[in-house]
Amino acid sequence: GASAFVNALMNLMLTHFLRDSFAQLTLGGPVEKLWFTKTRRVGAALRMMKMHPEKNWTVESLARELGYSRSSFADLFRSHAGIGPMEYLAKIRMEMAAGLLRSTPGLSIHLVARRAGYGSAASFSRAFKAHHGVSPRTFCERLEGKGAPRR
């Protein structure tokens, strides 16, 4: 089990490294900006979004923080994370909001929306329902025992 996982992980890392190295060499880019540097920068973006999901992040602002153009950062993020930066941020926000609703009964939807980075309770409720399949109010009611939680 563990050795198969490590082997698969090493193959994946090698594939990414070789692909990025070849692309940089054939496109004339600097060799020092290889896979490890890029991965570290994507990791920094992930941490920034996790630590401050309430910030008004955009692809442009994240790219600027990390020294990339908007399109380069979006492509790099997608190649490493498998989804776009804003999709990832939405997932973080929705999981954080669900955690707040679970851990803090009675917390207003408006306050949860603000902490999760939404400007209005209405836009938050729409996004929450799209992600979790139920409105925040229904989610809370189910947590209180008025219905069995479903996903």
Protein Blocks (a to p, Z undefined) as FASTA:
>chain_A
ZZmmmmmmmmmmmmmmmmmmmmmmmnopafklcfklmmmmmmmmmmmmmmmmmbccdfkl
mmmmnopafklmmmmmmmmnopafklmmmmmmmmmmmmmmmmmghiafklmmmmnopabf
klmmmmmmmmnopafklmmmmmnopaccdZZ
